[in-house]
Amino acid sequence: MDPSSLPYARSFRELVVYPRQRQLAREVFRVSKAFPAEEKFSLTDPLRRSARSIGAQIAESWAKRRYEKHFVAKLSDADAEQMETQHWLETAKDDGYLPAAEHARLIGLCEEIGRMLGGMMENSTSFCSDSAFREEPPLYCCSKPAATPPSSLITDH
């Protein structure tokens, strides 16, 4: 996929990688429902957490675009979570909880996300340069002047 052919993203939700991560997280949740109860804390929870954390790291990276090294560091964290997810998928397959075909499909999705994250890290300048900040600041930030406290809260001492 040629990054220059993609439309400008105004939110992390518009990044091509983000919906792919959400798909992975949903599918991991679906397949892990069938894992045995005794694996809840040692396999199911860490697998679900790592798969969901990829998206959280992508969202955090978007918020840190003003500082390119921080942006890349958060994308690197997302990639690490993607690799951890691969580890837990390998474990689930080895323990007989995940069929080979399902395992291969989910690993393929992880690897696709990893390639996208790698491309973003390699081209971080295009996300972090001054021209990359075309969107308006979030409504919760800088859009309203500070509120004046009610007169009942103002004291003379």
Secondary structure in CASP SS format (residue, H / E / C, confidence):
PFRMAT SS
TARGET T0000
AUTHOR 0000-0000-0000
METHOD secondary structure of the structure
MODEL  1
M C 1.00
D C 1.00
P H 1.00
S H 1.00
S H 1.00
L C 1.00
P C 1.00
Y C 1.00
A C 1.00
R C 1.00
S C 1.00
F H 1.00
R H 1.00
E H 1.00
L C 1.00
V C 1.00
V H 1.00
Y H 1.00
P H 1.00
R H 1.00
Q H 1.00
R H 1.00
Q H 1.00
L H 1.00
A H 1.00
R H 1.00
E H 1.00
V H 1.00
F H 1.00
R H 1.00
V H 1.00
S H 1.00
K C 1.00
A C 1.00
F C 1.00
P C 1.00
A H 1.00
E H 1.00
E H 1.00
K H 1.00
F H 1.00
S H 1.00
L H 1.00
T H 1.00
D H 1.00
P H 1.00
L H 1.00
R H 1.00
R H 1.00
S H 1.00
A H 1.00
R H 1.00
S H 1.00
I H 1.00
G H 1.00
A H 1.00
Q H 1.00
I H 1.00
A H 1.00
E H 1.00
S H 1.00
W H 1.00
A H 1.00
K C 1.00
R C 1.00
R C 1.00
Y C 1.00
E H 1.00
K H 1.00
H H 1.00
F H 1.00
V H 1.00
A H 1.00
K H 1.00
L H 1.00
S H 1.00
D H 1.00
A H 1.00
D H 1.00
A H 1.00
E H 1.00
Q H 1.00
M H 1.00
E H 1.00
T H 1.00
Q H 1.00
H H 1.00
W H 1.00
L H 1.00
E H 1.00
T H 1.00
A H 1.00
K H 1.00
D H 1.00
D C 1.00
G C 1.00
Y C 1.00
L C 1.00
P C 1.00
A H 1.00
A H 1.00
E H 1.00
H H 1.00
A H 1.00
R H 1.00
L H 1.00
I H 1.00
G H 1.00
L H 1.00
C H 1.00
E H 1.00
E H 1.00
I H 1.00
G H 1.00
R H 1.00
M H 1.00
L H 1.00
G H 1.00
G H 1.00
M H 1.00
M H 1.00
E H 1.00
N C 1.00
S H 1.00
T H 1.00
S H 1.00
F H 1.00
C H 1.00
S C 1.00
D H 1.00
S H 1.00
A H 1.00
F C 1.00
R C 1.00
E C 1.00
E C 1.00
P C 1.00
P C 1.00
L C 1.00
Y C 1.00
C C 1.00
C C 1.00
S C 1.00
K C 1.00
P C 1.00
A C 1.00
A C 1.00
T C 1.00
P C 1.00
P C 1.00
S H 1.00
S H 1.00
L H 1.00
I C 1.00
T C 1.00
D C 1.00
H C 1.00
END
